[in-house]
Amino acid sequence: MRICFISHSSGQHGAELALLELLEGLVKLGVSCMVIVPKEGPLISELEHLKIPWEIASYPRWLSRPIGIYYRLARNIISLIRSVQVAKIAKQWNCDIVYSNTSSISVGAFGAWLANKPHVWHLHESGYKMGLKYDLGEFWTARLINSLSAAIIVVSHSLKKYYSQYIPSSKMSLVYQSVTRHNKIEKTYKSNRDNQIFQCLIISSLHPYKGQIEAIKALSELIQKGINIQLLIIGHGWKNFQLELFKQVKEHNLEQYVEFIGYKKNPMEYLQSTDTVLICSQWEAFGRVTIEAMLAGKPVIGSAAGATAELIQDGITGLLYNSGDHLELANKIQYLYENLEERLKIGASARNWADNRFTQERHAKEIFNILEELLKKRNQL
């Protein structure tokens, strides 16, 4: 089996890390893989380390913050042109399947159509839920995803439910991704800081839907109660929203209690030493950070929205609160602050569950079975 993967970027964020884990797993199963990327970037060095061949095709995305109609039109024309190059590479490599790793690019689908190859679309996100917009709109994009794919893979029940308004549920296969790339996670609970400040950690892009403001408001409530607490925020993103976060911190007089760390390629050092991890997003398609925190044995407090509610068993592998309710979030944080034994118990349960559920072997095998079945059906035509 020969698979040509199309990556939306050459970075090393959630979808790219999931792709690397999948590539490792498929290669172990005897699959020949190659990857097409849009430009130079850190993903390429990881591909070379795995001995995965790659090519650059320089294509744009069709998902972004809202932009003008002429710019949208221009980049979709460019995508169609680059699809010819993708088709040429797929034919030269003699691949059996073209596999788009996210919904934010269209060149894989159109390239597969031009090359007369079956196309698989792996959906890791919903643009609308992230405050982003597809150039063709959510409805027509989903219609194209459906019509240009022989198989569609989604990463959570929540995402499948969302897309089922446009795509038949029977065509979508749910496969929870693996989480193994940060394999240096030390699986013991640590909280050995000298000052014993209770530390909360958020790892996410700086974006309104990620809920950092909710966490800041919760922190303010706890400080007023005299709780010795600190919030660390790791990530980068929208500049205007970052300024809004600074403003919120100042308005609540929290300058000495909130620390902005910025982007960290590997935030495990901070994850190891924190007391709890907050997932405050209004909606998550999956939630890689949630699983990474669990693998580190950390109790996670998450909003009961999207896939976060699938990943956390309330009171067993973490705590859930109603999204948007910063007072309930504050109560959940205070509960963990006051109950060390419960922190340890929840962290250990979460680690054991995530260890057994989100393995590379399981992830790769489930994807392999989907691809194998697709090729069997195609060969029977």
N, C-alpha and C positions, 0 to 999 in steps of 0.2 A: 504494500500500500504506500502510495506517494502523495503527500499532502502539501499544498502550497498555502501557507498562512499569510494573511494580510494584517499587519499591525497598524493601528491608527497613529502611533507615534514611535519615536525611538528613545523614549524616556524609560524610567523604571518606577512607574506608579502601579496602582492596583491591577488594572487590566493587563499590563505588560508583565507583572510578576506572575499573574495567573497563567499567562501564555508560556512563560519560561518553565513553570512547573509542569504544565501540560506537555510541552515538548520533551522534557526529561522523561516523563512517564511513558509517552508514546514510543520514544526511541527504545526504551527498555522492552517494549512489546514488539519490536521489530519494524516499526513504521519509519519510512524515510521522510524527513521533514525539511522544508526550506521556508524562509521568511522573507517577505517583501516589506520594506520600511520606507517612510517618506523622506528621510534625511539621515545624516550622521547623528549619532547620539550614544549614550551609555548602554542602550540595549544591544548594540552591535558587539561590544566587547563580551557581553554575556553569551551571545550566540556563538561567537568564536570559541569561547571557553567550552561550550557544549559541542563544538564541532558541527554546528548547524549552518549550512550555506545560506547566504542572504544576498539580496539585491536592493538597490535604491531606485524608486520610481517617482519620487517627488510629486505627491498628490495632496490636495487640500482635504479638509473635512467638510461635511455638510451640516454639522452641528456646532453651534457656538452661541455666544450672547447675541441678542438681536442686532442685526446689521441691515444696511440699506439694500433695496431690491436689486440694484445694479451690481453690487458686490456679490450678492448671492448668486445672481445669474452668471457672473463671470467665473466664479469658482466652480460652479457646476459644469460649465463648459470645459473648464480645465480638467475636472474629474473624468469627464467622458473621453477627453483626449488621452489622458493618462491610462484609462482603461485599456486602450489599445496596447500600450506597453506592458500592462499586467497580463493581458491575454497572450502576448508574445512570449513573456517569461514563462508562463504556465505551460505553454506548448513546448518550448525548448526544454523545459525540465521534465516534460512528459508526466505531469502530475495527474492523479486520478480525481482529486477533489480540490477545489479552491475554498478556503476557509477564512471568512472575515471575523476578526476577533472582537469587534465592537460594532455598534450601530452608528458610530459617528463618521463612518466613511462609506462610500458607495462604489469605489473603484473595483473592489473584489467581486461584487455582484455583477457589475457590467462586464468586467474582464472575463469572468467565468462564462457569461452568456456568449460573448464574442468567441471564446475558445471552445465553446460547446462542451464545457465541463460542468459537472454538478457543483452547486454552491451551497455551503453551510454558513449560516449566520449565527454567531454566538452573541447574544444580547446580554451585556453587563449593566445596562443603564436605561433610564428613560430620560430623554432630554427635557421634557416638560416638567417632570418632577424635580429636576436639578435647576430649574430656572433658566434653561437654555432652550434654543429653538432650532428645529430642523429647517433647512432652507425651503423645503417643499411642504412644511407643516407636518404635524404629527400624523394626521390621517393618511395623507398621500405617501409619506415615508413608510408607514406601517404596511400600506397596501403593496408598495414596491418590495419591502422586505419579504412579504408573503409570496408574491409572484415570482421573485428572482431567487428563491431558496428551495432546495430540495429537502432541507431539514433546518429547523430552528432550535437553538439551545438557549434556555434561560437559566439564571443562577438562583432563583428563589420562587416560591409559590406566589409571593407578592408581585413579582415582576410578571409572572405568567398570567395572573389575574388581570393585571393592568393591560397587557397586550391582547388579552382575549377579546377585548371590545373591537379589535381590528383583525385579529388572526385566529383561525380555528384552534381551539385548545389541543385538538388531536394532532396538530402539526408541530406543536412545541414540546420539547423534551426538557424536563427539569433535571439539572445536574448541579449539585452544590460543588463549588470549586474547592481545590485543596489550598491549604495554607502551610507552606513548608519552607519558603525561600529564606525567611529569617530563622534559620535552624540553629542559631546560637542562643536561642531563648533558654535561659536557665530556669528550669522548672521547679523553683522553690520560692516561697513567699519571702520577700525582703522588705523590711521597713526599719532600717538601722541608722537613720539620720540622727545626728547628735541632738538637734534641737527638737525632735519629735513633733514637728508640725505635721498635721494630717494633710497629705498631698493628694490633690485630684489632678488628673491629666486628661486633656483632650488632644487627639491627634487627627487632624482633618484639614482640608483646604479652608481658607477663610472665605466663607460664603454665607449669606443670610440664612439659607435653609439648613446649614450645619448646626445652628443652635448655640453658638458661642455666647451670644447675648443672654440667652436663657441661663447658662451656667454662671455668668457674671452676676446676674440678679440673685440666683440661689446662693452664691458665695456671700453676697451682701447681707442676706438674711441671717446666715450663720455667723458672720463676723459680729453682727449686732447682738447675737446671743452669747458672745464671748468665746466662741469656739476658735481654737488655734488652728487655722487652716490656710492652705495656699492652693492656687489654681495655676497650672502650667498649660500654656496653649502652644502646641507645635503645629506648624503648617504655614503656608503662604497662599496668596490668592488675590482677590479683588482689592485694589488699593483703596478705593473709596470705602469699602466695608471695613478694612483694617483701621482706617481713620475713625470710623464710627465705633469700633471696639475700644480704641484709645479714649474716645469721648465718654463712653459708658463707664469705663474704669475710673476716669477722673470724676465724673458726676457722682459716683457712689463712693468716692474716697478710698479706692482700693489699690492705689499705686504700689503699695508695699506688699500686697497680697496676690497680685496677678503678674505673671511673668510671660512675656511673649518670646518664645525660643526661636521662631522662624522655621524654615524647612530643614528637615533632617532626613538624609537618605536612609539611615538606619537608626530609628529612635529607640532601639532596645535598651540602651543605657538608662533612659528616662523611664521606660516601661518597667524595668526591673525594680526601680527604687520607689515607685509611686505606691500609694495605698489603694486607690481605686481609679478606674478609667470611666469617663463619661462619654456616652454616645447620645448626643442631644439632637441629632438630625430629625427634621420633620418627616423624612422618608429616606430609606436606604434600599437600593436594589439587592445588595448582599450585606456587606459590612466586614471587610477584611480585618480592620482594626479590632473589631469585636472578638474575632477568633484569635488574633495574635495576643490580645490581652488575656483571654482564657488560657491559651497555651503557656503563658507566663504565670499562671496561677493567681491572676488578679480578679477581684470581684468587679463586675461591670454593672454600671447603672445606665440603662438605655431607655429611650423613649419608645412607648408601645406603638410604633408606627412602622410600616413597611416590613422589610426582612428582619429588622432588629427583634421584632416580636416573635419571629420564627426561631431565632438563634438563642434567645434567652428564655429559660424556664424560670418564671418568676419565683424567687425565693429559694431556688435550687442551684441554678448555674449563673444567677445574676439577679438584679432587681429591675423591674419595669416601672415607669411612671407615665402619666398621660402627657403626651407631647404638648408643649406650650404652657404647662403648669409649673412655673419655677418654684412655687412653694412646696409642691409635692416632691420635686427634685431635691430641694433643700432638706426635706424630712428624710428622704432615702439616704442622702449623704450623712446626715446626723446619726441615723440608725447604724450605719457601718462604723462611723467614728466612735460610737459608744459601745460597740460590740466586736471586740477583736476576735473572739472565738467564732462568731458568725462570719466575719470576713475570711478567716482561714478556711472555714467549712465550705463556703460558697466558692472561693477560689479553687480549692482542691476538686470540688465536684465539676466545676467548669473545665478545669484542665483535663480531667479524666474523660469527660464527654468529647471535648474537641480533639483530643489525641486520637480517639478511636474513629471519629467521624470524618475529619477533613484531611485524609491521607492522600498522598500523590498516587498511590497504587489504585485506590478506589476511583478517584477522579479520572485518571487516564483510562482505566478499564471501561468505565461507563461511556466515555466519549468514543473509545475504540469500537465498542459494540454498536453505537449509533452509526458510525462511519462504515463499519463492515456491513451492516444491514442495508444501508443506502446503496452501496456498491452491488450487493447481491440483487436488489430490486432492479437496478439499472441494467445489469447483465442479463436479466430475464426478459427485458423488453425486446 
